[in-house]
Amino acid sequence: MGIKVVKKIGSLTLYVVDNEGTTLLHWVGKSVEVNPNNSLKPVLDEIFPVLGKKLIITFGRLKNINSATVVPLINFIKKLNQKKIFTVIHYVKRIPWQISVFKSISPLIDKFDHIMLMDT
């Protein structure tokens, strides 16, 4: 297992880790950028070349996310589905903001063939 990419955007750090053919994307810290389309979207786009065919995204160590971050997150998830990258998104069901965010986007995710949402 080895870290491929570490990207820092304000108080958010994204770790991309290779784990025997499956890529892990860990969101750590806080995503509170005022305009994440200008800061987060380009970083998420940079990650695509290092992704394998399987991706696990974890939000367990993400302390907070603002509503502005949800749009680039949804667009990233849509792009993963379009590129047919099988993705499992893990969120923590006991953290209120995570319940709120992922409950609101779960109807969209349910329509995708290559994306799964799992609570832990």
BELWO-V567155 format. One line per field, one symbol per residue. ss: DSSP state (@ for helix, = for strand, . for the rest). psi: psi as a letter, one per 30 degrees, with the letter a starting at -180 (. if undefined). burial: # if it has 9 or more other ideal C-beta (glycine too) atoms within 8 Angstrom, else .. A space follows every 10 residues. Layout:
# BELWO-V567155
ss=???
psi=???
burial=???
This chain:
# BELWO-V567155
ss=.========. .========. .========= =....@@@@@ @@@@@@@@@@ ...======= =====.@@@@ @@@@@@@@@@ @@...===== =....@@@@@ @@@@@@@@@@ ....=====.
psi=kkkekkkkjb gkkkkjkkih fkkkjkkkbk jgkeifefee eeeeeffeff kafkkkkkgf gjelklfffe efeeeeeeee eeghjkkkjk ljffjeeeee efeefeeeef fkfgkkkkk.
burial=....#.#.## .#######.. .######### ###..##.## #.##.###.# ##.######. ##..##.### ########## #...#.#### ##.....##. ##..##.##. .#.##.#...
